[in-house]
Amino acid sequence: MESHQELLVSNITNLYEEISRLEDLSPSNHVNALFTKLVLTCLSPSDIDVTRLSERVKEMRYRLIKLCGEAEGILENHFSTFIGSHGNPLDHISIFPYYSNYLKLVHLEHSMLQKGCTTVPDQVAFIGSGPLPLTSIILATKHLTTTSFHNYDMDPSANAKAFQLVCSDPDLSKRMFFHTTDVMNVSSGLKEYEVIFLAALVGMDRKEKTQVIHHLAEHMAPGAFLLPRSAQGARAFLYPIIDPYDDLQGFEVLSAFHPTDEIINSVIIARKHRSPILSWNQELDSTTLPNKCSEIQCFNPLNHGNIMEELAIDE
């Protein structure tokens, strides 16, 4: 008899094979049904460690994450275009089928941030914002209503569609900015942000992900917060993982939360060290954040439904 883990991997592999044979990942009844089945399979309770799987399964997982990322981009493009065609796009933003999931995820992230940063940040960046920057929009309209948001994406068409969603809004059009660039080419500008969010699909494997994180660690202001999205258990077949212990060099990990409900992404909150990492062999940068967010105390775990605390480091 197959173990639960073997059955899980077998089911996910079968779904991967079906999805990989699709000629078009655009939204349709068949495509939607396959990805819905995949997501539900990956939401099943499991303590599977994807780093310990066979090389064959690891390769399948990597290819599946790329397919999921491609499909997610197509889905967001489709809905961003449709929502942007309305006279007041923000009034129709909830049409996106995963909007309620974003509401819960962003509420979780804001609650974690609020316990560390006692006053409202002035400048926030989101790296990998895409054509439908729901995190920035939800934060700007429901949680951080005076904060400016700088959205980074390498795709000019994604930024153009995202801009179309907010340009007619008298408030967000003044607080939402879009930068078409690779964040790896941004250095001193990163010191302007008190908080940086890192999308789950920025860095499709561990090497790419840690390169981005190390770049942020090098150029963010000391004391600034990083909130990278990760995945755990079977959810790691949908998104890349971040190891809070090994992959966040240059940061102090304050807490990590892994969902057990319909939210897929894990959330980590980390703070840029105030001291340089000597192995980087770079000159000490004496810049520190001139704001209220840099002097915090480590906070208690968030009590949020089915979210369980995986890590909390006391100062």
Disulfide bonds with the S-S distance in Angstrom:
Cys117-Cys293 1.92
